[in-house]
Structures are given as C-alpha cells and as structure tokens.
Amino acid sequence: DGGITQSPKYLFRKEGQNVTLSCEQNLNHDAMYWYRQDPGQGLRLIYYSQIVNDFQKGDIAEGYSVSREKKESFPLTVTSAQKNPTAFYLCASSIYGTYNEQFFGPGTRLTVL
Amino acid sequence: KQEVTQIPAALSVPEGENLVLNCSFTDSAIYNLQWFRQDPGKGLTSLLLIQSSQREQTSGRLNASLDKSSGRSTLYIAASQPGDSATYLCALTYSGAGSYQLTFGKGTKLSVIP
C-alpha cells in the first residue's frame, strides 16, 4: 500500500531533550512538509522540502530542524530550544509543483513531561 | 496576510440531512483549495482539491465549490450519515506565501446524530 508513515505515534520528552520524529513516504513524491497542530488553532507549517538536500523554513521553524537525505524520508528534530513543543505533528507529501494535492500521515503526538 | 475562516466551529445535524460547510478567505489570489476530514487523534484525509480555475469538484456524496471573487468555498454533504462525524478543514495555497504552503482554517466539527 502506498502512503505516508509516521513514528512513533506517541512520544514523551523530558525538558532539555532533543527528539526526532520520523516521516517516510512511498508515493514517490518530491515535496514533503511538517505541520504542527495545536487545539483551537489551524495547522501551521514548520518546514518543507521540494527536493533532496534542500529545505525551507515555514512560519514556525524556530526550535526545529530537518534533513532530507533521501526522497522517501523527512525527519523532524524538536530541539530543546523549542519552548512549547507539546502538540500534534503531521507530515505531508505531494508531487512537485504548485497545484498538487497534499497527502498527510497519521501524526505523532509529542508531550513534554 | 491570508485569513481562512470556517463558520460555524461546530454543527450538529440529524442523519439523512443535506448540509453545507463554509470556508471564507481574504486574499482571492489563490492557487488551489483543499478540503480535508480529520477524525479525533488522526491525520488528515484529503477529500477534494479545487484548482483556482475550477468552480467545483465532486466525489460521491461530496461537492465542493469555489467562488474566488467572493472569497468563499463550500463543502456540500448529501444525505449525511453518522460516519460523516469528524472535523472538516479547508486549506489553500496562495501567491502571498510560499506556493507550497497550505494555510488552514480552524475547522468545523460535524456531528451527525442517528
């Protein structure tokens, strides 16, 4: 089955820790995205990547980092510099180009202890 | 800056009713608009994508329309079922932001009562 997988489903972080969220897709999509969802707010873009070895900041990139070494994978690291990381994180992908539909993974819920 | 608004925030209807969900936006220079469904604790499921040059798209019991001049999109659900209960989100890409960046509304939470 083609799709987007995210792991883990739930993640707990202690203060001062870095954690990495995994996102993998087998749709052969060029573009991948990370969004953050908070209660009562719309989804907000953290980072996106249009091609391998290239990525751009979204609206709320501070305290986050990404890499894009393979077309299929776009991991997100939540660093200790992110002051309020508790949220639901969603990864998405699309075919390269402005007019294309984005498809989302099942999400990772991150909680800071 | 683009603002995307979905009103009402919550809607409850009896099973079998036809219903319309609304999405309004402030900047009409959009590339496309997408409607999503989100079940509690889950990811987003894409329902329909409308390009800026299109007026509507249909999939099964769902019909989405787009009127750029008035800054509105509607999602029509025919013969609603309890399984349609979910939060519905609209999102768009537009020329004022990165062309890949979806700008989301906060959603309408739909409850279909058996």
Interface residues (C-beta under 8 A of the other chain):
Chain A: I4 Q6 A31 Y33 Y35 G40 Q41 G42 L43 R44 L45 Y48 Q50 Q56 G58 D59 L90 A92 S94 T98 Y99 E101 Q102 F103 F104 G105 P106 G107 R109
Chain B: V4 Y31 N32 Q34 F36 G41 K42 G43 L44 T45 S46 L49 Q51 L89 A91 T93 G98 S99 Y100 Q101 L102 T103 F104 G105 K106 G107
